[in-house]
Amino acid sequence: MRILQLTKETRENILDNLLKRSPNSYGTYEAKVNEIIQDVRENGDSAVFSYTKKFDGAKIDASNILVTEEEIKEAYEKVDPKLLAIIRKSLVNIREYHEKQRQYSWFDSKENGIILGQKVTPLKNVGVYVPGGKAVYPSSVLMNVIPAKAAGVDRIIMTTPPGPDGKVFPSTLVAANEAGVDRIYKAGGAQAVAAMAFGTESIPKTDKIVGPGNIYVALAKKAVFGYVSIDSIAGPSEILVLADESANPRFVAADLLSQAEHDEMASAILITTSKSLAERVSEEAEAFAGQLSREKIIRASLENYGYILVADTMEDAIETVNEIASEHLEIMTKDPFEVMTKIRNAGAIFIGAYSSEPLGDYFAGPNHVLPTNGTAKFFSPLSVDDFIKKSSIISYSREALLPVYQDIVQFAECEELTAHANSIKVRIE
């Protein structure tokens, strides 16, 4: 891995380079995505079936687009019982964590007849997109479905692309069934997003779409936002390790590569105050890369977006961490909890030598759907909050309105909204 001295110039260059990975930078795909969305909006099922045949090689129609109970039963027979046990353990951890995020309605009443409050209501229909193709992500199924269940969503549907045989990955089906998905449809790509946004003869319209996907899925979610809500427009995976001389270089190198293996656009960065650690991590990363199954992807990722930055002070390092606002941040310092208090921007923070990033991906409980491309400056991880909406409650008696009605009338007349003023006046006259 390249080792650079951390300066204002290197930081700005790295930030510019990282932003090139944003889905907002891939406008060349938008026209095709918009074409697919419009086709599905106008032609419904027939468009979805046509794109599924074109992109996934599967012959899907109204008779087999919905995953059946028999198919789910068959999936259980194919999944390793040990994996099923792990899925169930992970599910418990994720559910317990997200149940603590629940919000409740509240009301505040006063003696003069004023009642103010907030009514919390779960969303009614949510769609979850799960990638397929060459990869399988049962962990993403759990992370997207369980907070929706904890929030009390009425109906959760899932779309995922089938293989050429018209089947869905067994582990994906098992995870969805365990998490409590109501219906699973064999559809992927921008066409599945469009179907969930507008509805077709087979796939119902939803109120919100969540879940990761390729650039077509990301841009499709961006395009339908406003017709429905979405969780975020996810970019490539990221990890940033903040370390001092006390860190174990093998641990650091292993963790950097754990994200570099996702794809060639993944980002893996170490910021350290120790030149010695920087050199040893670079050596360890080189040794590990040659032993791992996705060596080509790892090397391309590190070549494109891998950095080791040596800072003069921990304060400089922390300032850069907050500017990068990484999806995953690991802190491996002498006093990691003290350092953590100075972090403003990160999707998920992993504290200490034994809190490696895959804990968050699979098992610990906090959500692994996280803000990327610097959006941790203003976005949060997927949570129960994403599956509720809030309504304000206002109730005034005549006695409560009487002392303040003239203030409201004057405010309305200041804005030249006389009908507003009149709706207050008639209640007092």
VEXDREN-2710 file (C-alpha; in Angstrom, 1 decimal):
% VEXDREN-2710
k/r/px/py/pz
1/MET/0.0/0.0/0.0
2/ARG/1.2/3.5/-0.8
3/ILE/2.4/5.5/2.3
4/LEU/2.0/9.3/2.2
5/GLN/2.7/12.0/4.7
6/LEU/-0.6/13.6/5.8
7/THR/-0.7/17.2/4.7
8/LYS/-3.5/19.6/3.7
9/GLU/-2.7/18.9/0.1
10/THR/-2.7/15.1/0.3
11/ARG/-6.0/15.2/2.3
12/GLU/-7.7/17.3/-0.4
13/ASN/-6.4/15.1/-3.2
14/ILE/-7.7/11.9/-1.4
15/LEU/-11.1/13.5/-0.7
16/ASP/-11.4/14.4/-4.4
17/ASN/-10.4/10.9/-5.5
18/LEU/-12.9/9.3/-3.1
19/LEU/-15.8/11.4/-4.3
20/LYS/-15.3/10.0/-7.9
21/ARG/-16.8/6.8/-6.6
22/SER/-20.2/8.4/-5.8
23/PRO/-23.3/7.1/-7.7
24/ASN/-23.9/10.8/-8.5
25/SER/-20.8/10.6/-10.8
26/TYR/-22.3/8.0/-13.1
27/GLY/-24.7/10.1/-15.1
28/THR/-24.0/8.0/-18.2
29/TYR/-26.2/5.2/-16.8
30/GLU/-29.1/7.5/-15.9
31/ALA/-30.7/7.6/-19.3
32/LYS/-30.9/3.8/-19.5
33/VAL/-32.2/3.5/-15.9
34/ASN/-34.9/6.1/-16.7
35/GLU/-35.9/4.2/-19.8
36/ILE/-36.3/1.0/-17.7
37/ILE/-38.3/2.9/-15.1
38/GLN/-40.7/4.4/-17.6
39/ASP/-41.2/1.1/-19.4
40/VAL/-42.1/-0.6/-16.1
41/ARG/-44.4/2.3/-15.1
42/GLU/-46.3/2.0/-18.4
43/ASN/-46.2/-1.7/-19.1
44/GLY/-46.0/-3.3/-15.6
45/ASP/-45.4/-7.0/-15.5
46/SER/-44.6/-7.5/-19.1
47/ALA/-41.7/-5.0/-18.9
48/VAL/-40.4/-6.7/-15.7
49/PHE/-40.6/-10.1/-17.3
50/SER/-38.8/-8.9/-20.4
51/TYR/-35.9/-7.3/-18.5
52/THR/-35.6/-10.4/-16.2
53/LYS/-35.1/-12.6/-19.3
54/LYS/-32.7/-10.1/-20.8
55/PHE/-30.5/-9.4/-17.8
56/ASP/-30.9/-12.6/-15.7
57/GLY/-31.6/-15.2/-18.3
58/ALA/-34.7/-16.4/-16.5
59/LYS/-38.1/-17.0/-17.9
60/ILE/-40.4/-15.4/-15.3
61/ASP/-44.1/-14.7/-15.7
62/ALA/-47.2/-14.1/-13.5
63/SER/-47.3/-17.8/-12.6
64/ASN/-43.9/-18.1/-11.0
65/ILE/-42.7/-14.6/-10.1
66/LEU/-43.8/-15.0/-6.5
67/VAL/-41.7/-17.4/-4.4
68/THR/-43.8/-20.2/-3.2
69/GLU/-43.9/-22.0/0.2
70/GLU/-42.6/-25.1/-1.6
71/GLU/-39.6/-23.1/-2.8
72/ILE/-38.9/-21.8/0.7
73/LYS/-39.2/-25.3/2.1
74/GLU/-36.7/-26.6/-0.6
75/ALA/-34.3/-23.7/0.4
76/TYR/-34.3/-24.9/4.0
77/GLU/-33.3/-28.4/2.8
78/LYS/-30.3/-26.9/0.9
79/VAL/-28.9/-24.6/3.5
80/ASP/-26.3/-26.0/5.9
81/PRO/-27.9/-26.5/9.3
82/LYS/-24.8/-24.8/10.9
83/LEU/-25.4/-21.7/8.7
84/LEU/-29.1/-21.7/9.7
85/ALA/-28.1/-21.7/13.4
86/ILE/-25.8/-18.8/12.8
87/ILE/-28.5/-16.8/10.9
88/ARG/-30.8/-17.3/13.9
89/LYS/-28.2/-16.2/16.4
90/SER/-27.4/-13.1/14.3
91/LEU/-31.1/-12.4/13.9
92/VAL/-31.6/-12.3/17.7
93/ASN/-28.7/-9.8/18.2
94/ILE/-29.9/-7.6/15.4
95/ARG/-33.5/-7.7/16.7
96/GLU/-32.5/-6.9/20.3
97/TYR/-30.4/-3.9/19.2
98/HIS/-33.1/-2.4/16.9
99/GLU/-35.9/-2.9/19.4
100/LYS/-34.1/-0.4/21.7
101/GLN/-34.5/2.2/18.9
102/ARG/-38.3/2.1/19.0
103/GLN/-40.0/5.5/19.4
104/TYR/-43.4/6.1/21.0
105/SER/-46.1/8.8/20.6
106/TRP/-46.2/11.5/23.3
107/PHE/-48.7/14.1/24.4
108/ASP/-48.3/17.2/26.6
109/SER/-51.4/18.7/28.0
110/LYS/-51.7/22.0/29.9
111/GLU/-54.4/23.3/32.3
112/ASN/-55.5/26.0/29.8
113/GLY/-56.7/23.4/27.3
114/ILE/-53.7/23.1/25.1
115/ILE/-52.6/19.6/24.0
116/LEU/-49.5/19.2/21.9
117/GLY/-47.8/16.0/20.9
118/GLN/-46.3/13.7/18.3
119/LYS/-48.0/10.6/16.9
120/VAL/-45.6/7.8/15.7
121/THR/-46.9/5.6/13.0
122/PRO/-45.1/2.7/11.3
123/LEU/-45.0/2.7/7.5
124/LYS/-47.7/0.4/5.9
125/ASN/-45.8/-1.1/3.0
126/VAL/-42.0/-1.4/2.6
127/GLY/-40.0/-3.0/-0.2
128/VAL/-36.6/-4.6/0.4
129/TYR/-34.2/-5.0/-2.5
130/VAL/-31.6/-7.8/-2.2
131/PRO/-28.8/-8.3/-4.7
132/GLY/-28.4/-11.6/-6.5
133/GLY/-26.4/-12.4/-9.6
134/LYS/-22.9/-13.6/-8.7
135/ALA/-23.2/-12.8/-5.0
136/VAL/-25.4/-13.8/-2.1
137/TYR/-26.0/-11.6/1.0
138/PRO/-28.3/-13.1/3.6
139/SER/-26.8/-10.7/6.1
140/SER/-28.3/-7.8/4.1
141/VAL/-31.7/-9.4/4.2
142/LEU/-31.6/-9.5/8.0
143/MET/-30.2/-5.9/8.3
144/ASN/-33.0/-4.4/6.1
145/VAL/-35.9/-6.5/7.3
146/ILE/-35.5/-6.7/11.0
147/PRO/-35.6/-2.9/11.8
148/ALA/-38.8/-2.7/9.6
149/LYS/-40.3/-5.5/11.7
150/ALA/-39.2/-3.8/14.9
151/ALA/-40.9/-0.6/13.8
152/GLY/-44.2/-2.5/13.2
153/VAL/-44.4/-2.2/9.4
154/ASP/-47.6/-3.9/8.2
155/ARG/-46.3/-5.5/5.0
156/ILE/-42.7/-6.2/3.9
157/ILE/-42.1/-7.5/0.4
158/MET/-38.7/-8.4/-1.1
159/THR/-37.4/-8.5/-4.6
160/THR/-34.3/-10.3/-5.6
161/PRO/-33.0/-11.4/-9.1
162/PRO/-33.3/-15.1/-9.9
163/GLY/-30.7/-17.2/-11.5
164/PRO/-31.1/-18.5/-15.1
165/ASP/-33.0/-21.5/-13.6
166/GLY/-35.6/-19.1/-12.1
167/LYS/-34.4/-19.9/-8.6
168/VAL/-33.4/-17.6/-5.8
169/PHE/-30.3/-18.3/-3.6
170/PRO/-31.5/-20.7/-0.8
171/SER/-29.7/-18.8/2.0
172/THR/-31.4/-15.6/0.8
173/LEU/-34.8/-17.2/1.0
174/VAL/-34.1/-18.7/4.4
175/ALA/-32.9/-15.4/5.8
176/ALA/-36.0/-13.7/4.5
177/ASN/-38.3/-16.2/5.9
178/GLU/-36.6/-16.2/9.3
179/ALA/-36.7/-12.3/9.4
180/GLY/-40.4/-12.3/8.6
181/VAL/-40.7/-11.1/4.9
182/ASP/-44.3/-11.4/3.8
183/ARG/-43.7/-12.0/0.1
184/ILE/-40.7/-12.5/-2.1
185/TYR/-40.6/-11.7/-5.8
186/LYS/-38.1/-12.9/-8.5
187/ALA/-37.1/-9.5/-10.0
188/GLY/-33.9/-7.5/-9.9
189/GLY/-32.2/-4.4/-11.1
190/ALA/-33.8/-1.1/-11.9
191/GLN/-36.9/-2.9/-13.1
192/ALA/-37.5/-4.3/-9.6
193/VAL/-37.1/-0.8/-8.0
194/ALA/-39.6/0.6/-10.5
195/ALA/-42.1/-2.2/-9.8
196/MET/-41.9/-1.5/-6.1
197/ALA/-42.2/2.3/-6.6
198/PHE/-45.2/2.2/-9.0
199/GLY/-46.7/-1.2/-8.7
200/THR/-47.4/-3.8/-11.4
201/GLU/-50.0/-6.5/-11.8
202/SER/-47.9/-8.9/-9.6
203/ILE/-45.7/-6.6/-7.5
204/PRO/-47.5/-4.2/-5.1
205/LYS/-46.6/-0.6/-4.8
206/THR/-44.6/0.2/-1.6
207/ASP/-44.2/3.4/0.5
208/LYS/-40.4/3.0/0.9
209/ILE/-37.6/1.0/-0.8
210/VAL/-34.5/0.0/1.1
211/GLY/-31.5/-2.3/0.3
212/PRO/-28.2/-2.3/-1.6
213/GLY/-27.6/-3.0/-5.2
214/ASN/-25.4/-2.2/-8.2
215/ILE/-25.2/1.2/-10.0
216/TYR/-28.5/0.6/-11.8
217/VAL/-30.3/-0.1/-8.6
218/ALA/-28.7/2.9/-6.9
219/LEU/-29.7/5.2/-9.7
220/ALA/-33.2/3.7/-9.9
221/LYS/-33.7/4.4/-6.2
222/LYS/-32.5/8.0/-6.8
223/ALA/-34.9/8.4/-9.7
224/VAL/-38.0/7.2/-7.9
225/PHE/-37.3/9.1/-4.7
226/GLY/-40.3/11.5/-4.2
227/TYR/-42.8/8.9/-5.5
228/VAL/-41.6/6.7/-2.7
229/SER/-39.1/7.1/0.1
230/ILE/-35.7/5.4/0.0
231/ASP/-33.1/4.6/2.6
232/SER/-30.0/6.0/0.8
233/ILE/-28.1/5.9/-2.5
234/ALA/-25.2/3.6/-1.4
235/GLY/-21.7/3.9/-2.9
236/PRO/-18.8/1.4/-2.7
237/SER/-17.7/0.1/0.7
238/GLU/-15.2/2.0/2.8
239/ILE/-13.0/1.3/5.8
240/LEU/-10.8/3.8/7.7
241/VAL/-8.5/2.6/10.5
242/LEU/-7.2/5.2/13.0
243/ALA/-4.2/3.8/14.9
244/ASP/-1.1/4.7/16.9
245/GLU/2.0/2.8/17.7
246/SER/0.1/0.4/20.0
247/ALA/-1.9/-1.2/17.2
248/ASN/-1.2/-4.7/15.9
249/PRO/-0.1/-4.3/12.3
250/ARG/-1.5/-7.7/11.3
251/PHE/-4.9/-6.8/12.7
252/VAL/-4.9/-3.5/10.8
253/ALA/-3.8/-5.0/7.5
254/ALA/-6.4/-7.8/7.7
255/ASP/-9.2/-5.3/8.4
256/LEU/-8.2/-3.0/5.6
257/LEU/-8.3/-6.0/3.2
258/SER/-11.7/-7.1/4.5
259/GLN/-13.3/-4.1/2.7
260/ALA/-10.9/-4.0/-0.2
261/GLU/-12.2/-7.4/-1.3
262/HIS/-15.7/-6.0/-2.0
263/ASP/-14.9/-4.5/-5.3
264/GLU/-12.3/-2.5/-7.2
265/MET/-13.9/0.8/-6.1
266/ALA/-13.8/0.0/-2.4
267/SER/-11.7/2.3/-0.2
268/ALA/-9.3/1.2/2.5
269/ILE/-7.4/3.8/4.4
270/LEU/-5.1/3.8/7.5
271/ILE/-4.3/7.0/9.3
272/THR/-1.6/6.7/11.9
273/THR/0.8/8.7/13.9
274/SER/3.5/5.9/13.6
275/LYS/5.7/5.6/10.6
276/SER/6.9/2.2/11.8
277/LEU/3.3/0.9/12.0
278/ALA/2.6/2.3/8.5
279/GLU/5.5/0.3/7.0
280/ARG/4.6/-2.9/8.8
281/VAL/0.9/-2.7/7.8
282/SER/2.0/-2.2/4.2
283/GLU/4.1/-5.3/4.4
284/GLU/1.4/-7.4/6.1
285/ALA/-1.2/-6.2/3.6
286/GLU/1.0/-7.4/0.7
287/ALA/1.5/-10.8/2.4
288/PHE/-2.2/-11.2/3.1
289/ALA/-3.3/-10.2/-0.4
290/GLY/-1.3/-13.1/-2.0
291/GLN/-3.2/-15.6/0.2
292/LEU/-6.7/-14.4/-0.3
293/SER/-9.3/-15.7/-2.9
294/ARG/-10.1/-12.2/-4.2
295/GLU/-6.5/-11.1/-4.7
296/LYS/-7.2/-9.3/-8.0
297/ILE/-10.0/-7.3/-6.6
298/ILE/-8.1/-6.5/-3.5
299/ARG/-5.0/-5.3/-5.4
300/ALA/-7.1/-3.2/-7.8
301/SER/-9.0/-1.6/-4.8
302/LEU/-5.8/-0.7/-3.0
303/GLU/-4.2/0.6/-6.2
304/ASN/-7.2/2.9/-6.8
305/TYR/-8.4/3.9/-3.3
306/GLY/-6.0/2.5/-0.8
307/TYR/-3.9/4.8/1.4
308/ILE/-1.7/4.8/4.4
309/LEU/-1.4/8.3/5.8
310/VAL/1.2/9.3/8.4
311/ALA/0.1/12.2/10.6
312/ASP/2.3/14.4/12.7
313/THR/-0.2/14.4/15.6
314/MET/-3.3/12.5/16.7
315/GLU/-5.3/15.8/16.4
316/ASP/-4.3/16.1/12.7
317/ALA/-5.3/12.4/12.2
318/ILE/-8.7/12.9/13.9
319/GLU/-9.4/16.0/11.8
320/THR/-8.8/14.0/8.6
321/VAL/-11.0/11.2/9.9
322/ASN/-13.9/13.6/10.4
323/GLU/-13.3/15.1/6.9
324/ILE/-13.4/11.7/5.2
325/ALA/-16.5/10.6/7.2
326/SER/-16.0/6.9/6.4
327/GLU/-18.6/4.3/6.3
328/HIS/-16.7/2.1/8.8
329/LEU/-14.2/3.5/11.3
330/GLU/-11.9/1.4/13.5
331/ILE/-10.1/3.0/16.3
332/MET/-6.9/1.1/17.5
333/THR/-5.2/3.4/19.9
334/LYS/-4.0/3.3/23.5
335/ASP/-7.2/4.9/24.7
336/PRO/-9.8/4.3/21.9
337/PHE/-12.8/5.4/23.9
338/GLU/-11.3/8.8/24.6
339/VAL/-10.5/9.1/20.9
340/MET/-14.1/8.1/20.0
341/THR/-15.4/11.1/21.8
342/LYS/-13.7/13.3/19.3
343/ILE/-15.2/11.6/16.3
344/ARG/-18.0/13.5/14.6
345/ASN/-18.4/11.8/11.3
346/ALA/-18.5/8.0/10.8
347/GLY/-21.2/5.4/9.8
348/ALA/-20.2/2.8/12.4
349/ILE/-17.4/3.0/14.9
350/PHE/-15.5/-0.1/16.0
351/ILE/-13.5/0.4/19.2
352/GLY/-10.5/-1.6/20.2
353/ALA/-8.2/-4.3/18.7
354/TYR/-10.9/-7.1/18.8
355/SER/-13.7/-5.2/17.3
356/SER/-13.1/-5.8/13.7
357/GLU/-15.5/-4.6/11.0
358/PRO/-17.0/-8.0/10.1
359/LEU/-18.6/-8.1/13.5
360/GLY/-20.8/-5.3/12.3
361/ASP/-21.4/-6.9/9.0
362/TYR/-22.8/-10.1/10.4
363/PHE/-23.3/-10.5/14.0
364/ALA/-23.0/-7.8/16.7
365/GLY/-26.5/-6.3/16.1
366/PRO/-26.0/-2.6/14.9
367/ASN/-27.1/-2.2/11.3
368/HIS/-24.5/-2.6/8.5
369/VAL/-26.5/-0.4/6.0
370/LEU/-24.3/2.7/6.5
371/PRO/-23.7/6.1/4.9
372/THR/-20.9/6.2/2.3
373/ASN/-19.0/8.8/0.2
374/GLY/-18.8/11.3/3.0
375/THR/-22.5/11.3/3.7
376/ALA/-21.9/10.2/7.3
377/LYS/-21.6/14.0/7.9
378/PHE/-25.4/14.2/7.7
379/PHE/-26.8/10.6/7.4
380/SER/-27.1/7.8/9.9
381/PRO/-27.2/4.0/9.7
382/LEU/-30.4/2.3/8.7
383/SER/-32.6/2.0/11.8
384/VAL/-36.1/1.7/13.1
385/ASP/-36.5/5.5/12.5
386/ASP/-36.4/4.8/8.7
387/PHE/-39.6/2.8/9.0
388/ILE/-41.8/5.2/10.9
389/LYS/-43.3/8.6/10.3
390/LYS/-44.3/11.2/12.7
391/SER/-47.5/13.4/12.8
392/SER/-47.7/16.6/14.9
393/ILE/-50.7/16.8/17.3
394/ILE/-52.2/20.3/18.0
395/SER/-55.4/20.9/20.1
396/TYR/-56.4/24.3/21.5
397/SER/-59.6/25.1/23.5
398/ARG/-61.3/28.4/23.0
399/GLU/-59.9/29.5/26.3
400/ALA/-56.4/28.7/25.2
401/LEU/-56.9/30.5/21.8
402/LEU/-58.3/33.7/23.3
403/PRO/-55.1/35.2/24.7
404/VAL/-53.0/34.6/21.6
405/TYR/-55.4/35.0/18.7
406/GLN/-54.4/38.6/18.0
407/ASP/-50.7/37.5/17.7
408/ILE/-51.6/34.9/15.1
409/VAL/-53.8/37.3/13.2
410/GLN/-51.0/39.9/13.1
411/PHE/-48.5/37.3/11.9
412/ALA/-50.8/36.2/9.1
413/GLU/-51.5/39.8/8.0
414/CYS/-47.8/40.5/8.0
415/GLU/-47.5/37.8/5.4
416/GLU/-50.6/39.2/3.6
417/LEU/-52.5/35.9/4.1
418/THR/-55.8/37.3/5.1
419/ALA/-57.6/34.0/4.8
420/HIS/-55.3/32.6/7.4
421/ALA/-56.1/35.5/9.7
422/ASN/-59.8/35.1/9.0
423/SER/-59.8/31.5/10.1
424/ILE/-58.6/32.6/13.5
425/LYS/-60.8/35.7/13.8
426/VAL/-64.1/33.8/13.1
427/ARG/-63.5/31.6/16.1
428/ILE/-63.3/34.6/18.5
429/GLU/-66.0/36.8/16.9
END
